[in-house]
């Protein structure tokens, strides 16, 4: 071989090696394709969290949440199989206040129903945990995460674990013996609100990050109207979140059964027992009348804010997706109000109440979508 030919061959080999290395580097570097994959994963995880919230609401409505009196991460994944195992589990349940006060005539067949409801909710929670942790480990190893995304992934996975511990902490409050109380055994409304609130935070964070990775931000003009619309949408989203969270206090105190009339509460616009507890601040969280009154006000306020947002947005030139998102948010707001009033007037039937609870998360979903469509372009 001549020196020139050897130089050409060596040059070609170096080019092939260089191109292969570059392709590997590109595959291991976050880009629009990998961001889309990670975004789809996060949106899928948010869907699983939504399922957990809905299943948890049905579990509470069927009064099944206190049927499992132990918490083991792995051991309880296997439900009772034999008759002896079921009787042993039922015997443990009989030692706690819910059976002694409410369900003292419950049969084993009835116990199996509430047990499977709670067991299904806990197993779904474990599925959510695996759906976050296992793909996060894979994407981390493949190099799909930026430094910021690594911190976010660690935060989401840690929050899932915290959510499971918070759920057991909530259940424990309903298993405590209270000799001085003859009230219906129930979990603490504070712990219930914390458990639901943390689930909603996890849901919103996952959905927001997923949409941001899947869809590029709209190039909206930085006009005064757009800035005001964006701020208005943020405030409306916060109000929707607060309304959904107040529903946890309604559920925890069975406040939906106090005044089953609308728009008045009984014969009054403002009931006499609104400030029956002392000090006055206790009424906001512990008085069923006040809790229902506050939830009504927040629901009406959310509807008014969403309607105003819709009317304000009509005066602006927005991208098609943003208009669709605001329209869906408005339609869902009116649907949710109708569901809430119907649930109240019909004395909280379980199917309708579960639909109303699901509607609150659907409304929050559309609020997040609107915020995602109106977000600023990253610099």
SEVEXMAR-139388 format. One line per 10 residues: number of its first residue (from 1); their letters; for each residue x, y, z of C-alpha. Coordinates in Angstrom, 3 decimals. Each point is the difference from the previous one (the first is absolute). Layout:
NUM> A> X,Y,Z  ...
This chain:
1> XXXXXXXXXX> 0.000,0.000,0.000  1.180,3.482,-0.797  0.250,2.514,2.864  -2.859,1.975,-1.557  -2.336,-3.038,-0.071  0.845,-0.875,3.603  -0.822,3.559,1.019  -3.403,-0.179,-1.767  -0.898,-3.330,1.699  1.042,1.257,3.435
11> XXXXXXXXXX> -1.972,3.189,-0.550  -3.115,-2.011,-0.866  0.307,-2.201,3.109  0.365,3.048,2.242  -3.099,1.544,-1.572  -2.091,-3.157,0.653  1.144,-0.155,3.638  -0.681,3.714,0.438  -3.508,-0.288,-1.484  -0.832,-3.015,2.216
21> XXXXXXXXXX> 1.182,1.877,3.072  -2.033,3.051,-0.960  -3.126,-2.112,-0.534  0.461,-1.568,3.418  0.463,3.423,1.580  -3.151,1.300,-1.691  -2.002,-3.017,1.218  1.204,0.561,3.544  -0.698,3.745,0.004  -3.478,1.382,0.833
31> XXXXXXXXXX> -1.680,1.334,-3.148  -3.504,0.574,-1.315  -0.555,-3.718,-0.640  1.105,-1.104,3.474  -1.907,2.892,1.586  -3.158,-1.205,-1.731  0.525,-3.513,1.370  0.580,1.290,3.534  -3.026,2.286,-0.337  -2.212,-2.911,-1.022
41> XXXXXXXXXX> 1.241,-1.959,3.004  -0.853,2.848,2.381  -3.456,0.506,-1.500  -0.597,-3.745,0.299  1.091,0.118,3.657  -2.387,2.887,0.629  -2.779,-2.174,-1.423  0.860,-2.721,2.521  -0.074,2.581,2.808  -3.432,1.078,-1.229
51> XXXXXXXXXX> -1.119,-3.626,0.248  1.324,-0.177,3.568  -1.925,3.151,0.964  -3.227,-1.323,-1.506  0.424,-3.436,1.581  0.812,1.613,3.340  -3.186,2.057,-0.191  -2.109,-3.078,-0.700  1.749,-1.834,2.850  -0.935,2.776,2.390
61> XXXXXXXXXX> -3.586,0.250,-1.286  -0.509,-3.735,0.527  1.554,0.326,3.481  2.651,-2.571,-0.871  3.123,1.902,0.991  0.301,-1.429,3.520  -0.436,-3.650,-0.952  3.748,-0.708,-0.117  1.425,0.654,3.445  3.661,-0.774,-0.842
71> XXXXXXXXXX> 2.474,1.503,-2.446  2.794,-2.036,-1.576  1.676,1.027,-3.222  0.358,-3.543,-1.381  -1.835,-2.375,2.333  -3.465,1.456,-0.566  0.281,-0.295,-3.790  -1.393,-3.503,0.355  -3.644,0.109,1.178  -1.516,-2.784,2.141
81> XXXXXXXXXX> -0.683,-3.185,-1.961  -1.327,-2.650,2.316  -2.966,0.147,2.338  2.316,-0.019,3.005  1.975,2.972,-1.340  -3.202,1.972,-0.602  -1.295,-0.743,3.476  3.320,1.072,1.528  -0.097,3.291,-1.922  -3.630,0.566,0.967
91> XXXXXXXXXX> 0.864,-0.710,3.619  2.651,2.739,-0.067  -2.502,2.464,-1.467  -2.505,-0.814,2.761  2.385,1.378,2.611  -0.253,3.569,-1.293  -2.623,2.754,0.514  -1.584,-0.116,-3.455  -1.207,-3.555,0.507  -1.009,0.519,3.638
101> XXXXXXXXXX> -2.013,3.175,-0.610  -1.202,-0.228,-3.608  0.400,-3.494,-1.429  -0.557,-2.309,2.966  -2.476,-2.068,-2.065  2.237,-0.217,-3.085  0.392,-3.408,-1.623  3.225,-1.428,-1.415  -1.320,0.431,-3.547  -0.621,3.702,0.603
111> XXXXXXXXXX> 3.446,0.334,1.517  1.583,-1.524,-3.092  -1.512,2.769,-2.140  1.418,2.886,2.039  3.313,-1.826,0.401  0.421,-0.424,-3.756  -0.859,3.678,-0.539  2.788,1.154,2.320  2.385,-2.702,-1.238  -0.594,1.127,-3.599
121> XXXXXXXXXX> 0.720,3.610,0.952  3.269,-0.948,1.706  1.086,-2.223,-2.881  -0.731,2.799,-2.448  2.236,2.224,2.109  2.824,-2.519,-0.349  -0.581,-0.056,-3.778  0.350,3.789,-0.038  3.281,-0.265,1.883  1.439,-2.531,-2.452
131> XXXXXXXXXX> -1.198,2.084,-2.959  2.041,2.932,1.281  3.107,-1.721,1.333  0.825,-2.669,-2.619  -0.252,2.203,-3.139  1.845,2.802,1.834  2.911,-2.360,0.619  -0.013,-1.052,-3.670  -0.133,3.564,-1.354  2.725,1.087,2.422
141> XXXXXXXXXX> 2.280,-2.800,-1.204  -0.722,0.749,-3.671  0.862,3.678,0.458  -3.472,1.372,-0.755  0.033,2.367,2.986  1.631,3.389,0.252  1.363,1.057,3.389  -3.260,1.830,0.750  -2.092,-2.998,-1.063  2.040,-2.278,2.277
151> XXXXXXXXXX> -0.906,2.164,2.989  -3.651,0.002,-1.067  -0.052,-3.789,-0.472  1.512,-0.541,3.446  -2.585,2.359,1.483  -2.917,-1.812,-1.665  1.215,-3.462,1.044  0.608,1.170,3.567  -3.435,1.596,0.079  -1.638,-3.277,-1.026
161> XXXXXXXXXX> 1.637,-1.762,2.953  -1.044,2.826,2.322  -3.556,-0.284,-1.310  -0.157,-3.674,0.991  1.201,0.728,3.530  -2.494,2.848,0.282  -2.806,-2.345,-1.030  0.799,-2.397,2.841  0.349,2.907,2.432  -3.511,1.039,-1.028
171> XXXXXXXXXX> -1.450,-3.491,0.466  1.537,-0.265,3.477  -2.078,2.972,1.156  -3.167,-1.992,-0.673  1.219,-3.069,1.880  0.641,1.792,3.293  -2.219,-0.766,2.969  -1.681,3.138,1.351  -1.894,-0.929,3.180  -1.292,3.563,0.420
181> XXXXXXXXXX> -1.584,0.035,-3.472  -3.091,-1.852,-1.211  0.139,1.520,-3.458  0.283,-2.048,-3.192  3.645,-1.163,-0.360  1.678,1.884,-2.824  3.457,1.100,-1.013  1.218,3.473,0.923  -1.228,2.572,-2.520  3.381,1.719,0.299
191> XXXXXXXXXX> 1.871,-3.154,-0.990  -2.535,-0.744,-2.739  0.482,3.491,-1.444  3.792,-0.421,0.207  -0.173,-3.367,-1.760  -2.236,1.340,-2.771  1.930,3.249,-0.262  3.331,-1.769,-0.433  -1.537,-2.266,-2.667  -1.300,3.052,-1.868
201> XXXXXXXXXX> 3.416,1.679,0.226  1.628,-3.136,-1.429  -2.632,-0.141,-2.736  0.342,3.665,-0.969  3.805,-0.092,0.016  0.152,-3.115,-2.181  -2.588,1.288,-2.456  1.607,3.451,-0.229  3.509,-1.353,-0.625  -1.310,-2.600,-2.434
211> XXXXXXXXXX> -1.898,2.542,-2.101  2.961,2.393,0.051  2.284,-2.728,-1.389  -2.480,-1.298,-2.572  -1.160,3.316,-1.446  2.056,3.120,-0.753  -1.264,3.207,1.561  -2.191,2.215,-2.187  1.756,3.161,-1.194  -2.449,2.465,1.502
221> XXXXXXXXXX> 0.636,3.735,-0.324  1.089,1.520,3.273  -2.851,2.501,0.070  -1.708,1.355,3.098  -3.126,-2.037,-0.768  1.913,-3.282,-0.261  1.852,0.723,3.254  -3.308,0.691,1.778  -1.587,-3.113,-1.504  2.931,-2.121,1.171
231> XXXXXXXXXX> -0.234,1.399,3.541  -3.771,-0.458,0.025  0.420,-3.630,-1.102  2.510,-0.645,2.810  -2.368,1.443,2.607  -2.896,-2.009,-1.409  2.053,-3.200,0.105  0.914,0.655,3.633  -3.684,0.546,0.832  -0.961,-3.263,-1.699
241> XXXXXXXXXX> 2.695,-1.825,1.995  -1.212,1.546,3.269  -3.604,-0.964,-0.788  1.013,-3.615,-0.640  1.995,-0.039,3.238  -2.968,1.357,1.971  -1.958,-2.998,-1.251  2.254,-2.183,2.164  -1.293,1.757,3.113  -3.567,-0.463,-1.254
251> XXXXXXXXXX> 0.691,-3.710,-0.468  1.858,-0.390,3.296  -2.842,1.529,2.049  -2.881,-1.351,-2.132  -0.957,3.651,-0.378  -1.966,-0.758,-3.152  -2.765,-1.469,2.177  -0.503,3.097,2.188  -2.069,2.285,-2.260  -1.404,-1.681,-3.087
261> XXXXXXXXXX> -1.559,3.019,-1.667  1.147,2.606,-2.508  0.547,2.926,-0.329  -1.044,0.546,3.617  1.255,-2.125,2.869  -3.313,-1.038,1.519  -2.053,3.165,0.378  2.983,2.343,0.185  2.615,1.422,-2.315  2.404,0.024,2.942
271> XXXXXXXXXX> -0.836,-2.729,2.574  -0.117,0.736,3.721  2.613,-2.604,0.951  2.652,1.332,-2.373  2.196,1.120,2.944  -1.129,-2.474,2.636  3.534,-1.075,0.983  2.451,1.988,2.070  2.527,1.342,-0.824  -1.500,1.160,-3.303
281> XXXXXXXXXX> 2.810,-1.349,-2.180  -0.960,-3.588,0.961  -3.229,0.383,-1.944  1.894,0.210,-3.300  1.425,-3.507,0.419  -2.185,-1.778,2.569  -3.568,1.332,-0.264  -1.878,-1.980,-2.711  -2.332,2.933,-0.666  2.868,2.437,-0.545
291> XXXXXXXXXX> 1.944,-2.513,-2.081  -2.965,-0.503,-2.336  -0.627,3.766,-0.136  3.639,0.682,-0.928  -0.034,-2.716,-2.663  -3.094,1.557,-1.547  1.605,3.433,-0.092  3.216,-1.364,-1.494  -1.938,-1.939,-2.641  -2.031,3.044,-1.002
301> XXXXXXXXXX> 3.139,2.147,0.047  1.810,-2.472,-2.272  -2.906,0.007,-2.445  -0.059,3.807,-0.068  3.774,0.208,-0.490  -0.002,-2.556,-2.838  -2.909,1.735,-1.726  1.809,3.344,0.244  3.182,-1.615,-1.342  -1.943,-1.327,-2.986
311> XXXXXXXXXX> -1.605,3.363,-0.758  3.325,1.816,0.390  1.757,-2.456,-2.325  -2.608,0.575,-2.717  1.345,3.512,-0.470  3.458,-1.256,-0.935  1.574,-1.770,-2.919  1.186,-3.322,1.443  1.295,-3.225,-1.583  -2.620,-2.629,-0.756
321> XXXXXXXXXX> 1.177,-2.391,2.736  -0.234,2.721,2.634  -3.560,0.846,-1.039  -1.006,-3.672,0.141  1.574,-0.373,3.459  -1.864,3.020,1.396  -3.244,-1.217,-1.563  0.408,-3.462,1.558  0.780,1.570,3.378  -3.177,2.098,-0.158
331> XXXXXXXXXX> -2.215,-2.908,-1.048  1.421,-2.209,2.752  -0.553,2.735,2.601  -3.737,0.150,-0.696  -0.217,-3.797,-0.104  1.766,-0.223,3.358  -2.394,2.494,1.613  -2.999,-1.983,-1.250  1.546,-3.209,1.368  0.669,1.639,3.371
341> XXXXXXXXXX> -3.529,1.368,0.382  -1.521,-3.322,-1.083  2.171,-1.895,2.488  -1.137,2.335,2.763  -3.734,-0.109,-0.810  -0.041,-3.798,-0.333  1.715,-0.551,3.383  3.398,-1.029,-1.356  -0.624,-3.261,-1.913  3.276,-1.847,-0.462
351> XXXXXXXXXX> 0.106,-0.111,-3.860  -0.851,3.689,-0.330  2.362,1.043,2.794  2.835,-1.987,-1.610  -0.724,1.682,-3.334  0.092,3.405,1.690  3.361,-0.782,1.605  1.346,-1.164,-3.361  -1.326,3.195,-1.561  2.094,2.088,2.378
361> XXXXXXXXXX> 3.178,-1.630,-1.315  -1.225,0.345,-3.588  -0.537,3.710,0.613  3.501,0.280,1.433  1.329,-1.823,-3.068  -1.501,2.547,-2.373  1.351,2.832,2.175  3.524,-1.457,-0.322  -0.501,-0.361,-3.749  -0.999,3.661,-0.287
371> XXXXXXXXX> 3.069,1.086,1.976  2.195,-2.173,-2.194  -1.377,1.607,-3.164  0.532,3.505,1.401  3.478,-0.552,1.450  2.935,2.160,-0.994  2.519,-1.130,-2.565  3.171,-1.194,1.762  2.989,2.269,-0.582
